Amino acid sequence: MTTQKNNTSAAKLQAVKGMNDILPKDMPYWQFFETTAQATLKQFCYENIRTPILEHTDVFVRGIGEVTDIVEKEMYTFIDQLNQESLTLRPEGTAACIRAVNEHHLIYDGAKKLWYQGPMFRHERPQRGRYRQFHQLGIEAIGFKNPDADAELIAFCASLFERLGILKNLRLEINSLGDSSHRQNHKVALLAYFNQHLDELDDDSKKRLSSNPLRILDSKNPDMQTLIENAPRLIDYVDGEAREHFTQFTNLLDALGIVYQLNPRLVRGLDYYNRTVFEWITSELGAQGTVCGGGRYDPLIAMMGGKDAPAVGLAMGIERILELVKQNQTIETPAVDIYIAYEAIAQNLAMQTAQFLRNIKELTQVYLHLNPKESQSFKAQFKKANQMQAKFVLILGEEEFKSNIFVLKNLLNGEQQTFKTREEVAAFVLNTKAVTTTIY
Ligand code: HAM
């Protein structure tokens, strides 16, 4: 096995570039997101699915499309040395989810609404809001043909973003990619247009002219934006049932009072989409402002070997959402309810009392001072309790131990109370209603 030279010496080991540690100080935000998202998902009756982080490379090549940025340049792919299989760290969740749905025949008895959350991997150039390991919450509504499923996904986002306090910072952009015949007609027009402007195309786009001209519209190259702006619009080629589907979708959004903008340039970067596509975007995060994207992908399930079933889904980038949440509010680590400070003689009692208090589910945080023998004077213990913003300190010193009493000090108002039993201590703390009831 080969390791990097500086990793074999005593040099400090570092995380891979673009792959971040999530530290305890960030955890209140993650837990706020997760508890809020899970409560909202439950209300909308989505079921959780968890798929492996590694899949056969084909899952993504067939699922996402060969001529996409993700498959062409961004996948972490390697050959499993044991059996020479090509494996890939998942760059997104949809293809993996559909692989699992097909493998386990999950829609044999009807449509399913699924959600997942976890790390995804893309070999992109790291910058603010763009990482090589990032986290998505994804939802897939599988087996639903009509636009009410599309609208329900948007309604879910609106509820979740409102609860996270960021709906006001986001705009919803929508478009329709129509059906394959519409995209074919548009492609002819697009090819004619780009061929007339060959000298304005960058190298990437020239390559895509023959393989996948729609992807040229996805280009972020600033020099090509005017060219892209004036290109034929796919939405103008969408008619018949697909047009009707889009009209019903927008009618439902209107009925829900959800504000949106039609963006005819919105094509999304993955090949599996048809009909509805959408993105939730903010202008407050710099260049990486898309916090959520999705759309309909009716042909994908059959393309991946399953039965012919329509579907629509989305995924949101949790890091981007949390950055927006942080700009709006501070979420503190919840304070400790009871800090148990004790002297060595009372160690058994302190441990037993901590165990008793921790068995009361309403007391979410009971901190037991460890190591009272090693220079941990009461003064030092109180200092720590204050630093941790504990609400109460339960004092079990030699004196209290010998007199068989529990002394409880309220650090918020300085009042001190004496109790005979630990049950009385617990009842008093719970009665003050100062305990933390939410875990995040
Ligand atoms: P996507 O647009 O590739 O769609 O990714 C969804 C979201 O993931 C983006 O809007 C962004 O917030 C976040 N994201 C993507 N790449 C990065 C990155 N390198 N660093 C940080 N955040 C990132 C999908 O993945 C589709 N599977 C969505 C979907 C589900 N469509 C249908 N069902």
Boltz pocket constraint, residues with backbone or C-beta under 6 A from the ligand:
constraints:
  - pocket:
      binder: B
      contacts: [[A, 91], [A, 92], [A, 93], [A, 94], [A, 95], [A, 122], [A, 124], [A, 129], [A, 130], [A, 131], [A, 132], [A, 133], [A, 134], [A, 135], [A, 136], [A, 138], [A, 139], [A, 140], [A, 269], [A, 270], [A, 290], [A, 291], [A, 292], [A, 293], [A, 294], [A, 295], [A, 297], [A, 312], [A, 313], [A, 314], [A, 315], [A, 316], [A, 317], [A, 318], [A, 319], [A, 320]]
      max_distance: 6.0
